[in-house]
Amino acid sequence: MNPIAEELNSILKKENPYVLEMLSHVGKNLFFPKGLLTQAAEAKKKAHKFNATIGIAKEKGRTMRLDSVAAQINDIPPREFLTYSSSFGIPELRKLWQKTLFQKNPSLSDKNISLPVICCGVTHAISTCSDMWLNKGDVVILPDMMWGNYNLLFSVKRGVRLSHYQLFTDNMEFNVSGFEHAVRAEAEKNDKIAVVLNFPHNPSGYTPTEQEGGRIVEVLTDVAKQGTNVLAFTDDSYFGLFYEKESIKESLFARLCGKHPRLITVKLDGATKENFAWGLRVGCITYGCCADTNPNALYDALERKSAGCVRGTISNTSHLGQTIILRSMQDEKIYNREKKEKFEILEKRANRFKKLLKDPEYKDAWDVYPFNSGYFLCLRLKTVDAETLRVHLLDEYGVGLISIGKQNLRIAFSCIEEADLSELLDIIFQGITNLTANI
């Protein structure tokens, strides 16, 4: 094992040995290299005559560029988007994103959390955490309705076993008891369990109520107290898009952080959906856990391992993407106004859909899973196969939806104008009518 990795591991062991226990074989061996990068950093500070350390090109004292490339970016100097970013991310963006976490999550007010490590979108953040924390044969607990990419990220790439619970009861209520049963059953069989808490949820568009969220926190904390190491990954990709007062308005990361030494919570979020910047690929990993005496030392070790994982895969996240997000967030007045405007557009679509779906004409065609947040809603079809309907709607009406299993159809109201929602539902209903007439 590399001496730097051993040094980081010794810090983790001193501050919280359970953190070290939970790291994967890869995670234990990860480190952020000091060699070339450290020498380059030293040269940046002291090499006042010539600096021949970094693998970029310069010309006449400036970052070398193709004018045909640089001309596409009007207001950002080439040094802020053509050069490499740190594997940790731009320092100013890391600090600003952390500041917003405290603003958006009141339960963090008296807690210590890490600085975010910047990744290439939330998918890359999840993949990095999978490398760091999960070994082949480990278990990850997920609902039966889930984002399909989890299978690739956890099962296919890392050989992790996925354990599912039914997300909603047959009565279309959030299945807290099913979640608890799955967690306690896996805790009895394993020294370590991992749980993905994806709210607002993809594909259903649901966020738990205060009572439901409180029970999730109680269950995971109790399991940790009983002696099982617990990893709670909060996939907060759609954070902030909460449309009803009953749902939790902060991440479960904030409620779980610091609850027990055996409970590590990892917040996975980013600008993708929160800042409506899908293609810029700016995601974040933030840690919350207990430390014996020095949480800053513990978090620094985890940040260095995470940055080492980034370094060993993609090297660093797009400097341009990070710079654009940073500059946007720094103008707080405009930034907050624009986010509020976009939120209200999506909120109106969700509320409009709720009204339309109450039409009794639809009651024999589908049930609607609870939705109160995010981008999506799901229909549970009663009379036709979901994939058959999806293909029929695409071929006959030019309407694209996502089928999930035999019964479920996902609608992304995020990309449909409010004025078109009624027509969309009528087309779906007509498609079902067509198919049932042919049965």
Backbone torsions as a table, in degrees:
resi	resn	phi	psi	omega
1	MET	NA	139.5	179.3
2	ASN	-61.0	138.9	-179.0
3	PRO	-57.5	-32.2	178.9
4	ILE	-68.2	-41.0	176.0
5	ALA	-61.8	-41.4	178.1
6	GLU	-61.8	-39.6	178.9
7	GLU	-64.0	-44.8	178.1
8	LEU	-63.4	-41.2	179.0
9	ASN	-63.2	-37.0	179.5
10	SER	-66.4	-34.4	176.0
11	ILE	-65.0	-46.0	179.2
12	LEU	-61.7	-43.4	-179.3
13	LYS	-61.7	-38.8	-179.5
14	LYS	-69.3	-43.1	-174.2
15	GLU	-84.2	-35.5	178.4
16	ASN	-164.4	95.4	-175.9
17	PRO	-61.1	-24.4	-180.0
18	TYR	-68.1	-31.9	176.2
19	VAL	-61.0	-45.3	178.5
20	LEU	-63.6	-41.4	178.6
21	GLU	-58.1	-38.8	-172.9
22	MET	-78.9	-19.4	178.2
23	LEU	-61.0	146.1	175.1
24	SER	-71.8	174.1	174.2
25	HIS	-58.1	-41.2	177.0
26	VAL	-64.0	-46.9	-178.3
27	GLY	-58.7	-40.5	178.2
28	LYS	-64.0	-32.0	-177.2
29	ASN	-89.8	-9.1	-177.7
30	LEU	-72.6	149.8	176.0
31	PHE	-159.9	164.6	173.6
32	PHE	-102.2	120.3	-172.5
33	PRO	-64.8	141.2	179.9
34	LYS	-97.0	-18.8	-171.3
35	GLY	-57.4	-95.3	-174.5
36	LEU	-58.9	-43.2	-175.4
37	LEU	-67.1	-40.3	178.1
38	THR	-64.9	-43.1	179.3
39	GLN	-62.7	-38.6	179.1
40	ALA	-66.5	-39.4	178.4
41	ALA	-65.0	-40.7	177.8
42	GLU	-64.5	-40.6	180.0
43	ALA	-65.7	-36.6	179.9
44	LYS	-59.7	-34.6	-179.0
45	LYS	-81.6	-37.1	-167.3
46	LYS	-113.3	-20.3	-174.6
47	ALA	-80.2	82.6	-175.2
48	HIS	-82.7	-15.2	-179.4
49	LYS	-97.3	-62.0	177.4
50	PHE	-134.8	137.9	174.6
51	ASN	-124.4	102.4	-177.5
52	ALA	-114.1	50.2	-175.4
53	THR	-109.8	-37.2	-168.6
54	ILE	-93.6	142.0	-177.1
55	GLY	-82.1	52.9	169.7
56	ILE	-124.2	172.5	179.0
57	ALA	-112.5	144.2	177.3
58	LYS	-127.5	158.4	-178.9
59	GLU	-149.2	120.4	-179.2
60	LYS	55.4	39.2	175.9
61	GLY	80.7	0.0	-178.4
62	ARG	-118.0	162.3	175.3
63	THR	-61.2	123.4	177.7
64	MET	-64.8	140.3	-179.1
65	ARG	-151.4	159.4	165.4
66	LEU	-87.8	125.5	-179.0
67	ASP	-59.8	-30.7	179.6
68	SER	-68.0	-23.3	174.1
69	VAL	-85.0	-52.6	-175.5
70	ALA	-62.3	-29.6	-177.9
71	ALA	-66.2	-19.1	180.0
72	GLN	-74.6	-18.4	-178.5
73	ILE	-111.9	111.2	-170.0
74	ASN	-82.0	-43.8	-166.5
75	ASP	-109.2	7.3	-178.4
76	ILE	-120.4	125.5	178.5
77	PRO	-66.6	147.2	-177.4
78	PRO	-52.7	-33.3	-179.9
79	ARG	-63.5	-16.9	-178.8
80	GLU	-101.0	5.4	174.9
81	PHE	-147.0	-20.3	178.8
82	LEU	-91.1	-24.1	-179.3
83	THR	-81.0	166.6	177.8
84	TYR	-69.4	144.9	168.6
85	SER	-92.1	161.1	171.0
86	SER	-63.5	150.5	175.8
87	SER	-65.9	-19.2	175.4
88	PHE	-79.5	-24.8	-172.8
89	GLY	109.7	166.3	177.7
90	ILE	-62.8	125.2	-176.3
91	PRO	-54.9	-42.1	-178.7
92	GLU	-63.9	-37.9	178.5
93	LEU	-68.2	-41.1	178.8
94	ARG	-59.4	-44.9	-179.0
95	LYS	-68.0	-41.0	-178.3
96	LEU	-68.7	-40.5	178.8
97	TRP	-64.1	-41.4	176.9
98	GLN	-60.9	-42.0	178.3
99	LYS	-57.8	-41.9	-179.9
100	THR	-68.3	-29.6	177.7
101	LEU	-61.8	-41.4	177.8
102	PHE	-67.5	-35.4	179.5
103	GLN	-68.6	-38.0	-174.5
104	LYS	-88.7	-13.2	-175.9
105	ASN	-129.2	86.0	-175.3
106	PRO	-55.6	-29.2	-178.5
107	SER	-66.9	-10.7	178.1
108	LEU	-85.9	-3.5	-167.6
109	SER	-54.7	-35.5	-177.8
110	ASP	-111.4	23.1	-174.8
111	LYS	-118.3	159.1	174.8
112	ASN	-102.2	133.9	174.7
113	ILE	-134.3	164.4	180.0
114	SER	-75.4	166.5	163.3
115	LEU	-73.0	142.6	176.2
116	PRO	-63.9	144.8	167.6
117	VAL	-100.7	129.2	-173.4
118	ILE	-85.6	130.2	-179.6
119	CYS	-120.5	174.1	-179.7
120	CYS	-86.4	71.4	-177.5
121	GLY	86.4	168.6	-178.2
122	VAL	-67.8	-34.3	178.3
123	THR	-58.4	-45.3	178.2
124	HIS	-66.8	-35.2	176.6
125	ALA	-61.5	-44.1	178.6
126	ILE	-64.9	-42.6	179.5
127	SER	-62.2	-41.3	178.2
128	THR	-62.2	-43.9	178.8
129	CYS	-66.8	-35.8	176.9
130	SER	-61.6	-43.3	176.6
131	ASP	-62.5	-41.3	-173.4
132	MET	-75.2	-31.8	-167.2
133	TRP	-117.8	-13.1	-170.6
134	LEU	-120.8	130.0	173.3
135	ASN	-101.4	163.0	172.9
136	LYS	-58.0	130.8	-179.7
137	GLY	94.8	-14.4	174.5
138	ASP	-64.8	162.7	-178.0
139	VAL	-113.9	138.2	172.2
140	VAL	-122.0	126.8	-177.9
141	ILE	-94.9	125.2	-176.3
142	LEU	-139.4	156.3	173.4
143	PRO	-71.8	162.4	178.7
144	ASP	-66.8	-33.3	172.4
145	MET	-90.6	115.2	-175.3
146	MET	-150.3	160.4	172.8
147	TRP	-62.9	126.1	-172.6
148	GLY	-61.8	-25.3	-176.2
149	ASN	-69.0	-19.1	176.0
150	TYR	-57.5	-35.0	-179.6
151	ASN	-61.9	-44.4	177.9
152	LEU	-66.8	-44.4	-174.7
153	LEU	-66.3	-41.2	-175.6
154	PHE	-98.4	-55.2	-171.3
155	SER	-77.6	-54.9	-174.7
156	VAL	-68.6	-47.7	-175.0
157	LYS	-78.0	-36.3	-172.4
158	ARG	-112.3	-5.4	179.9
159	GLY	69.8	27.5	-179.0
160	VAL	-82.9	145.9	175.9
161	ARG	-88.5	127.7	178.2
162	LEU	-94.1	128.2	178.7
163	SER	-114.1	123.7	-172.0
164	HIS	-108.6	148.3	168.3
165	TYR	-126.4	156.5	-179.6
166	GLN	-73.8	120.5	-174.4
167	LEU	-66.4	-42.3	-179.9
168	PHE	-122.0	145.6	175.7
169	THR	-71.3	171.2	177.0
170	ASP	-63.1	-21.5	177.6
171	ASN	-88.7	11.0	176.5
172	MET	64.2	44.6	173.6
173	GLU	-120.3	150.3	178.3
174	PHE	-59.9	131.1	-167.4
175	ASN	-94.0	73.0	-179.5
176	VAL	-63.5	-40.0	-178.7
177	SER	-66.6	-35.1	176.4
178	GLY	-65.6	-39.7	175.5
179	PHE	-61.2	-48.2	-178.3
180	GLU	-61.4	-43.3	-179.6
181	HIS	-60.6	-44.4	-178.7
182	ALA	-64.3	-42.9	-178.8
183	VAL	-64.4	-47.2	-177.3
184	ARG	-69.5	-35.1	178.7
185	ALA	-65.8	-42.7	179.4
186	GLU	-71.7	-32.9	179.0
187	ALA	-65.8	-31.0	177.8
188	GLU	-68.5	-26.8	-174.3
189	LYS	-101.2	-13.7	-171.9
190	ASN	-133.3	147.1	174.4
191	ASP	-75.9	-24.9	-179.3
192	LYS	-136.3	135.3	172.9
193	ILE	-127.5	151.4	173.4
194	ALA	-121.4	141.2	-179.1
195	VAL	-128.6	133.8	173.7
196	VAL	-101.0	122.1	177.2
197	LEU	-111.7	100.7	-173.1
198	ASN	-109.1	92.2	-179.3
199	PHE	-137.5	134.9	-8.7
200	PRO	-53.1	141.2	-168.0
201	HIS	-84.9	137.8	169.5
202	ASN	-109.3	116.5	24.0
203	PRO	-106.1	-1.7	-168.6
204	SER	-82.8	-23.6	-176.0
205	GLY	76.1	30.1	-177.9
206	TYR	-110.8	142.5	170.1
207	THR	-125.8	134.3	-177.6
208	PRO	-61.6	156.2	171.9
209	THR	-73.1	172.0	176.4
210	GLU	-56.9	-44.0	-179.0
211	GLN	-65.1	-44.7	179.9
212	GLU	-65.3	-43.2	178.6
213	GLY	-64.5	-38.5	177.3
214	GLY	-61.5	-37.6	179.6
215	ARG	-69.0	-38.0	176.3
216	ILE	-58.5	-45.2	179.3
217	VAL	-63.0	-43.1	-179.9
218	GLU	-61.5	-43.9	-178.0
219	VAL	-63.8	-49.6	-177.6
220	LEU	-65.9	-37.1	177.9
221	THR	-66.8	-42.0	-179.7
222	ASP	-65.2	-40.7	178.6
223	VAL	-62.2	-40.3	176.9
224	ALA	-63.9	-41.6	179.1
225	LYS	-63.4	-29.2	-179.6
226	GLN	-79.1	-5.1	172.8
227	GLY	111.9	7.3	177.3
228	THR	-99.0	133.9	174.5
229	ASN	-74.2	131.1	-173.6
230	VAL	-123.8	125.0	172.0
231	LEU	-105.6	118.5	178.3
232	ALA	-110.8	107.3	176.8
233	PHE	-92.2	113.6	176.5
234	THR	-97.1	104.5	177.0
235	ASP	-83.6	95.9	-174.8
236	ASP	-101.8	39.0	-174.9
237	SER	-54.8	-36.7	-175.3
238	TYR	-104.6	25.4	-174.2
239	PHE	-56.9	141.0	176.6
240	GLY	95.8	-18.6	-177.9
241	LEU	-90.1	66.7	-179.1
242	PHE	-107.5	120.7	-170.0
243	TYR	-105.6	-8.3	-178.4
244	GLU	-129.3	144.4	-173.0
245	LYS	-68.3	-21.8	-176.9
246	GLU	-72.9	-23.3	-175.0
247	SER	-82.1	156.7	175.3
248	ILE	-61.5	140.0	-179.7
249	LYS	-108.2	12.3	174.7
250	GLU	-137.4	166.5	-178.2
251	SER	-73.1	144.7	173.1
252	LEU	-63.7	-17.6	171.7
253	PHE	-52.7	-44.4	-177.2
254	ALA	-66.8	-35.6	-178.6
255	ARG	-76.0	-30.7	-176.0
256	LEU	-87.6	-24.9	-174.8
257	CYS	-59.5	125.6	175.7
258	GLY	79.0	10.2	-176.7
259	LYS	-71.7	-36.3	-177.4
260	HIS	-162.2	146.3	179.9
261	PRO	-58.5	-28.4	-179.7
262	ARG	-84.9	-0.3	-177.4
263	LEU	-111.5	112.3	175.4
264	ILE	-106.5	129.9	176.2
265	THR	-116.9	137.4	-175.0
266	VAL	-125.4	118.7	-179.6
267	LYS	-91.9	124.6	-179.1
268	LEU	-116.7	108.6	-176.6
269	ASP	-150.0	-168.2	179.1
270	GLY	162.6	-175.5	-175.1
271	ALA	-79.5	-10.3	-172.8
272	THR	-49.9	-60.8	178.7
273	LYS	-99.9	-36.6	-177.8
274	GLU	-58.8	-38.1	-177.9
275	ASN	-111.0	13.2	177.3
276	PHE	51.9	49.6	-175.9
277	ALA	-134.1	62.5	-169.6
278	TRP	-61.5	-46.2	-174.1
279	GLY	-81.3	-8.7	179.4
280	LEU	-76.3	-18.9	172.9
281	ARG	56.6	62.3	176.2
282	VAL	-120.9	108.0	178.1
283	GLY	-122.7	168.1	-175.0
284	CYS	-137.7	146.5	170.0
285	ILE	-117.8	123.5	178.5
286	THR	-129.7	134.6	-176.4
287	TYR	-105.3	144.9	172.4
288	GLY	-136.2	118.2	179.9
289	CYS	-158.5	173.9	-179.8
290	CYS	-88.3	144.7	175.5
291	ALA	-130.0	150.8	-177.6
292	ASP	-68.3	-57.1	-176.9
293	THR	-132.5	-27.3	-171.2
294	ASN	-135.7	83.4	-179.4
295	PRO	-61.0	-31.0	180.0
296	ASN	-62.8	-38.4	178.2
297	ALA	-67.2	-41.4	178.7
298	LEU	-62.2	-47.8	-177.7
299	TYR	-67.4	-36.2	177.6
300	ASP	-60.8	-40.3	178.5
301	ALA	-64.2	-43.4	179.5
302	LEU	-67.8	-38.0	177.6
303	GLU	-63.7	-39.6	-179.7
304	ARG	-68.2	-38.4	176.1
305	LYS	-66.2	-41.8	179.4
306	SER	-63.8	-44.4	178.2
307	ALA	-65.1	-33.6	175.1
308	GLY	-63.6	-37.2	177.8
309	CYS	-67.6	-41.1	175.5
310	VAL	-61.5	-46.5	179.5
311	ARG	-57.1	-38.1	-176.6
312	GLY	-84.5	0.8	178.2
313	THR	-120.2	-67.0	-176.5
314	ILE	-111.0	1.0	-177.7
315	SER	75.5	-58.7	178.2
316	ASN	-166.1	162.0	179.5
317	THR	-83.5	152.0	-177.9
318	SER	-46.2	121.8	176.8
319	HIS	-64.0	-39.3	-179.2
320	LEU	-63.4	-48.5	-179.9
321	GLY	-57.4	-45.6	180.0
322	GLN	-64.2	-42.1	-177.9
323	THR	-63.9	-42.2	179.2
324	ILE	-61.9	-46.1	179.9
325	ILE	-64.0	-44.5	180.0
326	LEU	-59.2	-49.1	-178.7
327	ARG	-62.5	-39.2	178.1
328	SER	-62.2	-45.4	-176.9
329	MET	-71.3	-26.2	-178.1
330	GLN	-69.3	-25.6	175.1
331	ASP	-90.7	79.2	-168.4
332	GLU	-59.4	-39.1	-176.3
333	LYS	-61.6	-51.2	-179.7
334	ILE	-68.5	-43.3	-178.4
335	TYR	-57.1	-49.6	-178.5
336	ASN	-67.1	-37.2	178.8
337	ARG	-65.0	-44.4	-178.4
338	GLU	-66.2	-41.2	179.3
339	LYS	-63.6	-39.3	178.1
340	LYS	-62.7	-41.8	179.5
341	GLU	-61.5	-45.0	-178.5
342	LYS	-69.9	-38.0	176.1
343	PHE	-58.2	-44.9	-176.8
344	GLU	-65.1	-33.4	176.4
345	ILE	-63.2	-48.0	-179.3
346	LEU	-67.8	-37.0	178.2
347	GLU	-62.1	-42.4	178.7
348	LYS	-63.3	-39.0	178.3
349	ARG	-64.5	-44.6	-179.9
350	ALA	-61.7	-45.4	-179.0
351	ASN	-66.4	-37.4	177.6
352	ARG	-64.5	-43.1	179.0
353	PHE	-61.5	-40.9	-179.7
354	LYS	-59.4	-41.4	178.6
355	LYS	-66.4	-45.8	-178.5
356	LEU	-63.2	-37.9	-175.8
357	LEU	-72.2	-10.4	176.7
358	LYS	-81.8	-5.6	179.0
359	ASP	-57.9	121.6	-177.9
360	PRO	-61.3	-16.3	179.0
361	GLU	-61.3	-27.6	-174.4
362	TYR	-90.7	-6.7	-168.3
363	LYS	-63.8	-27.8	179.1
364	ASP	-87.9	-8.2	-176.9
365	ALA	-95.4	-35.4	-176.2
366	TRP	-161.9	159.8	164.0
367	ASP	-106.7	157.3	-180.0
368	VAL	-111.3	123.6	174.0
369	TYR	-66.5	149.1	178.4
370	PRO	-57.5	135.0	174.0
371	PHE	-144.4	140.2	-177.1
372	ASN	-149.4	11.7	-171.6
373	SER	-167.9	171.3	171.5
374	GLY	75.1	-149.1	-173.3
375	TYR	-105.9	-17.8	-161.6
376	PHE	-126.8	164.4	162.1
377	LEU	-141.8	159.7	-180.0
378	CYS	-126.6	138.1	173.3
379	LEU	-101.6	139.1	171.7
380	ARG	-102.0	106.0	-173.6
381	LEU	-72.9	144.0	-175.9
382	LYS	-102.9	-25.5	-169.3
383	THR	-125.4	-15.8	-176.1
384	VAL	-132.2	159.7	177.0
385	ASP	-75.4	136.3	-174.1
386	ALA	-62.6	-44.7	-178.7
387	GLU	-67.7	-38.5	177.1
388	THR	-61.1	-43.9	178.8
389	LEU	-65.7	-42.2	-179.9
390	ARG	-56.8	-48.2	-178.5
391	VAL	-65.5	-40.6	179.5
392	HIS	-61.7	-45.9	-179.3
393	LEU	-64.6	-36.2	-180.0
394	LEU	-70.4	-45.5	-176.3
395	ASP	-72.6	-40.8	-172.0
396	GLU	-93.6	-28.0	-173.5
397	TYR	-124.1	-6.2	-178.1
398	GLY	68.1	31.4	-178.8
399	VAL	-111.9	125.7	-178.2
400	GLY	-106.4	124.9	176.1
401	LEU	-135.2	175.3	-179.9
402	ILE	-114.9	126.0	175.3
403	SER	-92.3	141.7	179.5
404	ILE	-132.6	107.1	-176.0
405	GLY	70.2	-160.0	-175.9
406	LYS	-82.2	-27.2	-170.7
407	GLN	-111.9	-21.7	-165.0
408	ASN	-101.1	138.6	179.1
409	LEU	-126.8	122.4	-178.4
410	ARG	-97.1	132.7	176.5
411	ILE	-116.2	124.2	175.7
412	ALA	-92.9	90.4	179.6
413	PHE	-69.9	-10.1	177.7
414	SER	-61.6	-25.2	-177.0
415	CYS	-113.4	17.1	177.3
416	ILE	-119.7	128.9	179.2
417	GLU	-63.4	147.9	-177.7
418	GLU	-56.6	-39.0	-178.1
419	ALA	-66.9	-17.0	-176.5
420	ASP	-100.2	-3.3	-174.2
421	LEU	-65.2	-40.6	-179.6
422	SER	-62.8	-44.4	179.1
423	GLU	-63.3	-39.5	179.2
424	LEU	-59.8	-46.8	179.2
425	LEU	-63.8	-39.6	178.9
426	ASP	-62.6	-37.7	178.9
427	ILE	-67.4	-43.2	177.8
428	ILE	-59.7	-44.5	179.7
429	PHE	-63.4	-40.7	179.0
430	GLN	-65.1	-38.1	177.2
431	GLY	-61.9	-41.0	176.7
432	ILE	-64.3	-42.3	178.0
433	THR	-59.5	-42.7	178.5
434	ASN	-60.0	-46.6	-176.4
435	LEU	-68.6	-39.7	-178.8
436	THR	-70.3	-29.4	178.2
437	ALA	-69.0	-24.2	-179.0
438	ASN	-92.6	-5.5	-178.6
439	ILE	-73.3	NA	NA
